[in-house]
Amino acid sequence: MKIEVGQRFDFEVDREDVELVDEGSIIATWYHMGNPIYVELNVNKSLISEIRKVFSDNKKKNVLVSIFRISQKKYVITPTVVLVNRQMGGINQIK
């Protein structure tokens, strides 16, 4: 998955994936309408650098971030919250 200029996506990223890669791709969890989808996220040096800044302030194994691409080489990354949709599948049905 590639983020184009002007797009914003919410991802869950693991620390060890970011530490092992300088360019290429990492496995991330993309939250689309609250549903988790595992994707191969294309990353370049500037995106990896910005994600590492989020990890530098804490000792967490993974983080939820919103990634907004503002130009060809610039990204704005902020911590985010994702609401996960769960459907009960008939558990709450009246009999």
N, CA, C and O atoms as a MOPAC input file, in Angstrom:
PM7 MOZYME 1SCF
protein

 N      0.84800 1    -1.16500 1     0.00000 1
 C      0.00000 1     0.00000 1     0.00000 1
 C      0.89600 1     1.23100 1     0.00000 1
 O      1.83600 1     1.33200 1     0.78900 1
 N      0.59900 1     2.14200 1    -0.87400 1
 C      1.37500 1     3.37600 1    -0.98100 1
 C      0.48200 1     4.55300 1    -0.61400 1
 O     -0.66500 1     4.63200 1    -1.05400 1
 N      1.00900 1     5.45900 1     0.18700 1
 C      0.27600 1     6.66600 1     0.56500 1
 C      0.62200 1     7.75800 1    -0.43200 1
 O      1.79000 1     8.11200 1    -0.59600 1
 N     -0.38300 1     8.28700 1    -1.09000 1
 C     -0.18600 1     9.35900 1    -2.06700 1
 C     -0.27400 1    10.71500 1    -1.37500 1
 O     -0.79200 1    10.81800 1    -0.26300 1
 N      0.23100 1    11.75000 1    -2.03200 1
 C      0.16900 1    13.10800 1    -1.49900 1
 C     -1.29600 1    13.49300 1    -1.26400 1
 O     -2.14100 1    13.33900 1    -2.14600 1
 N     -1.57400 1    13.99100 1    -0.07100 1
 C     -2.92000 1    14.40900 1     0.29100 1
 C     -3.73400 1    13.33600 1     0.98800 1
 O     -4.83600 1    13.62500 1     1.45500 1
 N     -3.23800 1    12.10900 1     1.08000 1
 C     -3.97400 1    11.02800 1     1.73400 1
 C     -3.57900 1    10.90600 1     3.20800 1
 O     -2.45000 1    11.20800 1     3.59600 1
 N     -4.54900 1    10.45400 1     4.02200 1
 C     -4.32500 1    10.21000 1     5.44500 1
 C     -4.87000 1     8.82400 1     5.77600 1
 O     -5.99100 1     8.47900 1     5.40100 1
 N     -4.06100 1     8.03300 1     6.48600 1
 C     -4.47200 1     6.70300 1     6.90700 1
 C     -4.05100 1     6.47500 1     8.35300 1
 O     -3.07900 1     7.06400 1     8.82800 1
 N     -4.79200 1     5.61300 1     9.04900 1
 C     -4.45800 1     5.22500 1    10.41400 1
 C     -3.87100 1     3.82400 1    10.40300 1
 O     -4.44700 1     2.90500 1     9.82000 1
 N     -2.71600 1     3.66300 1    11.05100 1
 C     -2.01100 1     2.38600 1    11.07500 1
 C     -1.57300 1     2.03200 1    12.48500 1
 O     -1.35300 1     2.90100 1    13.32800 1
 N     -1.45300 1     0.73700 1    12.71600 1
 C     -0.75300 1     0.23300 1    13.89700 1
 C      0.57100 1    -0.31800 1    13.38400 1
 O      0.59900 1    -1.16000 1    12.48700 1
 N      1.67100 1     0.16900 1    13.96600 1
 C      3.01000 1    -0.18400 1    13.49200 1
 C      3.79500 1    -0.79200 1    14.64600 1
 O      3.76100 1    -0.27700 1    15.76400 1
 N      4.50400 1    -1.88900 1    14.37800 1
 C      5.34400 1    -2.54000 1    15.38100 1
 C      6.74100 1    -1.94500 1    15.37900 1
 O      7.30200 1    -1.63700 1    14.32800 1
 N      7.29800 1    -1.78900 1    16.58800 1
 C      8.63900 1    -1.22000 1    16.74000 1
 C      9.68800 1    -2.04100 1    15.98800 1
 O     10.53000 1    -1.46800 1    15.29600 1
 N      9.65600 1    -3.36300 1    16.10800 1
 C     10.70900 1    -4.17100 1    15.48000 1
 C     10.67100 1    -4.09600 1    13.95300 1
 O     11.70900 1    -4.23300 1    13.30600 1
 N      9.49700 1    -3.88200 1    13.37200 1
 C      9.42200 1    -3.71200 1    11.91400 1
 C     10.12700 1    -2.43000 1    11.48000 1
 O     10.81500 1    -2.40900 1    10.46000 1
 N      9.95500 1    -1.37200 1    12.25300 1
 C     10.54500 1    -0.07400 1    11.91700 1
 C     12.05700 1    -0.08600 1    12.13500 1
 O     12.79800 1     0.55900 1    11.39400 1
 N     12.51000 1    -0.81400 1    13.14600 1
 C     13.94800 1    -0.85800 1    13.43700 1
 C     14.73100 1    -1.64700 1    12.39700 1
 O     15.91900 1    -1.39700 1    12.19800 1
 N     14.08100 1    -2.59600 1    11.73200 1
 C     14.78000 1    -3.47900 1    10.80300 1
 C     14.83500 1    -2.94900 1     9.36600 1
 O     15.56400 1    -3.50200 1     8.54300 1
 N     14.08200 1    -1.89200 1     9.04900 1
 C     13.94400 1    -1.44400 1     7.66000 1
 C     14.33900 1     0.03000 1     7.53900 1
 O     13.98700 1     0.85000 1     8.38700 1
 N     15.07600 1     0.35100 1     6.46900 1
 C     15.36000 1     1.74700 1     6.14200 1
 C     14.52100 1     2.21400 1     4.95800 1
 O     14.12500 1     3.37800 1     4.89100 1
 N     14.25400 1     1.31300 1     4.03700 1
 C     13.41500 1     1.58600 1     2.87400 1
 C     12.80200 1     0.27000 1     2.43100 1
 O     13.30600 1    -0.80300 1     2.76300 1
 N     11.72300 1     0.35600 1     1.68800 1
 C     11.07700 1    -0.85800 1     1.18100 1
 C      9.64500 1    -0.93900 1     1.65900 1
 O      8.80600 1    -0.12600 1     1.27000 1
 N      9.35900 1    -1.93500 1     2.51500 1
 C      7.99800 1    -2.08100 1     3.01800 1
 C      8.00100 1    -2.74400 1     4.39100 1
 O      8.93400 1    -3.46400 1     4.74700 1
 N      6.95000 1    -2.48900 1     5.14500 1
 C      6.73900 1    -3.11300 1     6.44700 1
 C      5.30100 1    -3.61800 1     6.49200 1
 O      4.45100 1    -3.16600 1     5.72400 1
 N      5.03900 1    -4.55100 1     7.39000 1
 C      3.68000 1    -5.01600 1     7.60500 1
 C      3.06000 1    -4.12400 1     8.67100 1
 O      3.61300 1    -3.97300 1     9.76000 1
 N      1.92100 1    -3.54100 1     8.36000 1
 C      1.21600 1    -2.66200 1     9.28800 1
 C     -0.26100 1    -3.04700 1     9.29200 1
 O     -0.74800 1    -3.70500 1     8.37300 1
 N     -0.95000 1    -2.63200 1    10.32800 1
 C     -2.38800 1    -2.86900 1    10.41200 1
 C     -3.08400 1    -1.56500 1    10.05200 1
 O     -2.93200 1    -0.56000 1    10.74600 1
 N     -3.83800 1    -1.58700 1     8.97800 1
 C     -4.57700 1    -0.41800 1     8.51100 1
 C     -5.98900 1    -0.53000 1     9.06000 1
 O     -6.61900 1    -1.58300 1     8.96200 1
 N     -6.47800 1     0.54100 1     9.62700 1
 C     -7.83400 1     0.55400 1    10.16700 1
 C     -8.73900 1     1.30400 1     9.20600 1
 O     -8.68100 1     2.52900 1     9.10300 1
 N     -9.57500 1     0.55200 1     8.50400 1
 C    -10.52300 1     1.11900 1     7.54900 1
 C    -11.91900 1     1.02100 1     8.14800 1
 O    -12.45500 1    -0.07300 1     8.32000 1
 N    -12.49900 1     2.17100 1     8.46200 1
 C    -13.82600 1     2.24300 1     9.08200 1
 C    -13.86800 1     1.39600 1    10.35900 1
 O    -14.87900 1     0.75600 1    10.65000 1
 N    -12.77200 1     1.39500 1    11.11400 1
 C    -12.70300 1     0.67800 1    12.37500 1
 C    -12.35600 1    -0.78600 1    12.26200 1
 O    -12.20200 1    -1.45300 1    13.28400 1
 N    -12.22700 1    -1.31000 1    11.06400 1
 C    -11.90600 1    -2.72700 1    10.87600 1
 C    -10.42200 1    -2.88800 1    10.56200 1
 O     -9.90700 1    -2.19100 1     9.68700 1
 N     -9.71600 1    -3.79400 1    11.25600 1
 C     -8.27800 1    -3.98500 1    11.01100 1
 C     -8.01700 1    -4.80300 1     9.74100 1
 O     -8.64700 1    -5.83600 1     9.51300 1
 N     -7.08200 1    -4.32400 1     8.92700 1
 C     -6.66600 1    -5.00800 1     7.70300 1
 C     -5.14000 1    -4.97400 1     7.66700 1
 O     -4.54000 1    -3.90300 1     7.75500 1
 N     -4.51000 1    -6.14600 1     7.53700 1
 C     -3.04500 1    -6.20800 1     7.45300 1
 C     -2.61100 1    -5.85400 1     6.03600 1
 O     -3.10200 1    -6.42200 1     5.06000 1
 N     -1.67300 1    -4.89600 1     5.93800 1
 C     -1.20500 1    -4.43800 1     4.63600 1
 C      0.32100 1    -4.36600 1     4.62700 1
 O      0.96700 1    -4.27500 1     5.67100 1
 N      0.86900 1    -4.41000 1     3.42400 1
 C      2.29200 1    -4.17100 1     3.23400 1
 C      2.43200 1    -2.69600 1     2.87600 1
 O      2.09100 1    -2.28200 1     1.76800 1
 N      2.93400 1    -1.91300 1     3.81800 1
 C      3.03300 1    -0.46500 1     3.66300 1
 C      4.37300 1    -0.09900 1     3.05700 1
 O      5.42000 1    -0.42500 1     3.61600 1
 N      4.34900 1     0.58100 1     1.90500 1
 C      5.57800 1     1.06000 1     1.27100 1
 C      6.12100 1     2.23500 1     2.07900 1
 O      5.39400 1     3.18000 1     2.38600 1
 N      7.40600 1     2.16500 1     2.41900 1
 C      8.02400 1     3.22800 1     3.22000 1
 C      9.31700 1     3.68900 1     2.56200 1
 O     10.01200 1     2.91500 1     1.90500 1
 N      9.61800 1     4.95500 1     2.75200 1
 C     10.89900 1     5.50100 1     2.31500 1
 C     11.63400 1     6.01900 1     3.55200 1
 O     11.11800 1     5.91800 1     4.66500 1
 N     12.81700 1     6.56400 1     3.36900 1
 C     13.63700 1     6.99700 1     4.50600 1
 C     12.95200 1     8.06800 1     5.34800 1
 O     13.04500 1     8.03900 1     6.57500 1
 N     12.27000 1     9.00400 1     4.71300 1
 C     11.64000 1    10.07900 1     5.48200 1
 C     10.45600 1     9.56800 1     6.29800 1
 O     10.24300 1    10.02900 1     7.41900 1
 N      9.68500 1     8.62900 1     5.76400 1
 C      8.56100 1     8.06600 1     6.52200 1
 C      9.07200 1     7.23600 1     7.69300 1
 O      8.54900 1     7.35900 1     8.80100 1
 N     10.07100 1     6.40200 1     7.47900 1
 C     10.64700 1     5.60700 1     8.57000 1
 C     11.20700 1     6.51900 1     9.65000 1
 O     11.04500 1     6.24500 1    10.83900 1
 N     11.85900 1     7.58800 1     9.25100 1
 C     12.42000 1     8.53700 1    10.21100 1
 C     11.32000 1     9.15100 1    11.08200 1
 O     11.48200 1     9.26700 1    12.29700 1
 N     10.21800 1     9.53800 1    10.47000 1
 C      9.10500 1    10.13000 1    11.22500 1
 C      8.46000 1     9.11600 1    12.16800 1
 O      8.09000 1     9.46700 1    13.28900 1
 N      8.32100 1     7.88000 1    11.73500 1
 C      7.73300 1     6.84400 1    12.59900 1
 C      8.66800 1     6.54400 1    13.76500 1
 O      8.20100 1     6.34100 1    14.88600 1
 N      9.96900 1     6.51100 1    13.52700 1
 C     10.93100 1     6.26900 1    14.60600 1
 C     10.88400 1     7.36200 1    15.66500 1
 O     11.13600 1     7.09300 1    16.84000 1
 N     10.56500 1     8.58800 1    15.26800 1
 C     10.43300 1     9.68000 1    16.24400 1
 C      9.31200 1     9.39000 1    17.23000 1
 O      9.42800 1     9.72300 1    18.41000 1
 N      8.24000 1     8.78000 1    16.77100 1
 C      7.13500 1     8.42700 1    17.66000 1
 C      7.60500 1     7.38900 1    18.68700 1
 O      7.24200 1     7.46700 1    19.86100 1
 N      8.40600 1     6.42500 1    18.24500 1
 C      8.90600 1     5.38300 1    19.14100 1
 C     10.00300 1     5.89600 1    20.07100 1
 O     10.22500 1     5.30000 1    21.12500 1
 N     10.69000 1     6.97000 1    19.72100 1
 C     11.80000 1     7.45200 1    20.54200 1
 C     11.33000 1     7.99800 1    21.89200 1
 O     12.11600 1     8.05100 1    22.83800 1
 N     10.07500 1     8.40100 1    21.99500 1
 C      9.56400 1     8.98800 1    23.23100 1
 C      8.99100 1     7.96000 1    24.19900 1
 O      8.58400 1     8.32400 1    25.30200 1
 N      8.94900 1     6.68700 1    23.81600 1
 C      8.34500 1     5.67500 1    24.68500 1
 C      9.00900 1     4.32200 1    24.47600 1
 O      9.88500 1     4.17000 1    23.62600 1
 N      8.57900 1     3.34500 1    25.26400 1
 C      9.13900 1     1.99200 1    25.15500 1
 C      8.09100 1     0.99500 1    24.66900 1
 O      8.23200 1    -0.20900 1    24.88200 1
 N      7.05200 1     1.48500 1    24.02400 1
 C      5.98100 1     0.62100 1    23.55300 1
 C      6.44600 1    -0.26900 1    22.41000 1
 O      7.34000 1     0.09300 1    21.64400 1
 N      5.81700 1    -1.45500 1    22.30600 1
 C      6.13900 1    -2.38100 1    21.22000 1
 C      5.44600 1    -1.99000 1    19.92200 1
 O      5.94600 1    -2.29200 1    18.83800 1
 N      4.30200 1    -1.32300 1    20.02000 1
 C      3.59900 1    -0.85700 1    18.82300 1
 C      2.84800 1     0.42800 1    19.13700 1
 O      2.56400 1     0.73400 1    20.29500 1
 N      2.53200 1     1.17300 1    18.08400 1
 C      1.82500 1     2.44300 1    18.24100 1
 C      0.73500 1     2.56500 1    17.18300 1
 O      0.82600 1     1.98500 1    16.10100 1
 N     -0.28500 1     3.32500 1    17.51900 1
 C     -1.32600 1     3.69100 1    16.56100 1
 C     -1.03200 1     5.10500 1    16.09700 1
 O     -0.98000 1     6.03200 1    16.90500 1
 N     -0.84100 1     5.26900 1    14.80000 1
 C     -0.50200 1     6.58200 1    14.26200 1
 C     -1.37100 1     6.91700 1    13.06100 1
 O     -1.83000 1     6.03500 1    12.33500 1
 N     -1.58300 1     8.19600 1    12.87200 1
 C     -2.23200 1     8.71000 1    11.68400 1
 C     -1.13200 1     9.28300 1    10.80500 1
 O     -0.38500 1    10.16000 1    11.24000 1
 N     -1.02500 1     8.79900 1     9.57300 1
 C      0.01100 1     9.25400 1     8.65400 1
 C     -0.64500 1    10.06900 1     7.54900 1
 O     -1.52400 1     9.58300 1     6.83700 1
 N     -0.19900 1    11.32800 1     7.41700 1
 C     -0.71100 1    12.23800 1     6.39700 1
 C      0.46500 1    12.66100 1     5.53400 1
 O      1.43400 1    13.23000 1     6.03600 1
 N      0.38600 1    12.38900 1     4.24200 1
 C      1.46700 1    12.75100 1     3.31400 1
 C      1.17700 1    14.13500 1     2.76300 1
 O      0.17700 1    14.34400 1     2.07600 1
 N      2.06600 1    15.08900 1     3.07200 1
 C      1.83300 1    16.46700 1     2.64700 1
 C      2.60600 1    16.83900 1     1.37900 1
 O      2.25000 1    17.80300 1     0.70100 1
 N      3.65500 1    16.08500 1     1.05400 1
 C      4.39100 1    16.30700 1    -0.19400 1
 C      5.10600 1    15.01700 1    -0.55900 1
 O      4.92500 1    13.99000 1     0.09400 1
 N      5.91500 1    15.07700 1    -1.60400 1
 C      6.59300 1    13.86900 1    -2.08700 1
 C      7.45700 1    13.21900 1    -1.01000 1
 O      7.54900 1    11.99200 1    -0.94900 1
 N      8.09800 1    14.03600 1    -0.15200 1
 C      9.01300 1    13.49100 1     0.85000 1
 C      8.66400 1    13.87900 1     2.28200 1
 O      9.43000 1    13.57600 1     3.19600 1
 N      7.53000 1    14.53900 1     2.50200 1
 C      7.19100 1    14.98100 1     3.85500 1
 C      5.89500 1    14.33700 1     4.33000 1
 O      4.91400 1    14.23200 1     3.59500 1
 N      5.93200 1    13.90900 1     5.59500 1
 C      4.79100 1    13.27500 1     6.23000 1
 C      4.52700 1    13.94400 1     7.57500 1
 O      5.45200 1    14.42100 1     8.23300 1
 N      3.27500 1    13.97200 1     7.97000 1
 C      2.90600 1    14.40400 1     9.31500 1
 C      2.35000 1    13.17000 1    10.00700 1
 O      1.38200 1    12.56500 1     9.54500 1
 N      2.97700 1    12.80400 1    11.12300 1
 C      2.56400 1    11.60900 1    11.84900 1
 C      2.15000 1    12.01900 1    13.24800 1
 O      2.90900 1    12.66500 1    13.97000 1
 N      0.93600 1    11.63700 1    13.62400 1
 C      0.41200 1    11.95300 1    14.94100 1
 C     -0.16600 1    10.69900 1    15.57300 1
 O     -0.68000 1     9.83000 1    14.86800 1
 N     -0.08700 1    10.59500 1    16.90700 1
 C     -0.74600 1     9.47300 1    17.57900 1
 C     -2.25200 1     9.56600 1    17.34700 1
 O     -2.79300 1    10.66300 1    17.20700 1
 N     -2.92300 1     8.43300 1    17.30600 1
 C     -4.35500 1     8.44000 1    17.03100 1
 C     -5.06000 1     7.37900 1    17.86300 1
 O     -4.42200 1     6.58200 1    18.55200 1
 N     -6.36200 1     7.38400 1    17.78900 1
 C     -7.21400 1     6.38500 1    18.42900 1
 C     -8.09700 1     5.80600 1    17.34300 1
 O     -8.61100 1     6.53600 1    16.49600 1
 N     -8.27400 1     4.49600 1    17.36800 1
 C     -9.11000 1     3.82700 1    16.37500 1
 C    -10.24600 1     3.12200 1    17.09400 1
 O    -10.01900 1     2.40000 1    18.06500 1
 N    -11.47100 1     3.32700 1    16.62000 1
 C    -12.62400 1     2.61600 1    17.15000 1
 C    -12.84000 1     1.38100 1    16.30000 1
 O    -13.01100 1     1.47800 1    15.08400 1
 N    -12.83200 1     0.22000 1    16.93500 1
 C    -12.98700 1    -1.04100 1    16.21300 1
 C    -14.45000 1    -1.45900 1    16.24600 1
 O    -15.05900 1    -1.54100 1    17.31300 1
 N    -15.00900 1    -1.72100 1    15.06900 1
 C    -16.40000 1    -2.16700 1    14.96000 1
 C    -16.48000 1    -3.65200 1    15.22700 1
 O    -15.71800 1    -4.43600 1    14.66100 1
 N    -17.39400 1    -4.03400 1    16.07900 1
 C    -17.64700 1    -5.45300 1    16.34600 1
 C    -19.14200 1    -5.69100 1    16.19800 1
 O    -19.94900 1    -5.00500 1    16.82700 1
 N    -19.50800 1    -6.64400 1    15.38300 1
 C    -20.91500 1    -6.98900 1    15.25000 1
 C    -21.18100 1    -8.21700 1    16.07800 1
 O    -20.37800 1    -9.15000 1    16.09800 1
 N    -22.29800 1    -8.22000 1    16.75500 1
 C    -22.60700 1    -9.27900 1    17.69600 1
 C    -23.06500 1   -10.55400 1    17.01000 1
 O    -23.02100 1   -11.60700 1    17.64500 1
 N    -23.49600 1   -10.53400 1    15.77700 1
 C    -23.86300 1   -11.74600 1    15.03600 1
 C    -25.02800 1   -12.51700 1    15.62700 1
 O    -25.03500 1   -13.74800 1    15.61400 1
 N    -26.01500 1   -11.79300 1    16.14600 1
 C    -27.21700 1   -12.46400 1    16.63000 1
 C    -27.23300 1   -12.75400 1    18.10900 1
 O    -28.22000 1   -13.30100 1    18.60100 1
 N    -26.19500 1   -12.41700 1    18.84300 1
 C    -26.16300 1   -12.70200 1    20.26000 1
 C    -27.25000 1   -11.91600 1    21.00600 1
 O    -27.84600 1   -12.42900 1    21.95300 1
 N    -27.49900 1   -10.71500 1    20.59400 1
 C    -28.47000 1    -9.86300 1    21.28800 1
 C    -29.86900 1    -9.92900 1    20.65500 1
 O    -30.67800 1    -9.02700 1    20.87500 1
 N    -30.15900 1   -10.93900 1    19.90200 1
 C    -31.47000 1   -11.03500 1    19.27300 1
 C    -32.51600 1   -11.44400 1    20.30200 1
 O    -32.24900 1   -12.21800 1    21.22100 1
 N    -33.72700 1   -10.89400 1    20.11500 1
 C    -34.83800 1   -11.23800 1    20.99900 1
 C    -35.51400 1   -12.48300 1    20.45000 1
 O    -35.81000 1   -12.55400 1    19.25700 1
 N    -35.75700 1   -13.45500 1    21.30000 1
 C    -36.39300 1   -14.70500 1    20.88700 1
 C    -37.86900 1   -14.68600 1    21.18500 1
 O    -38.56800 1   -15.65900 1    20.90400 1

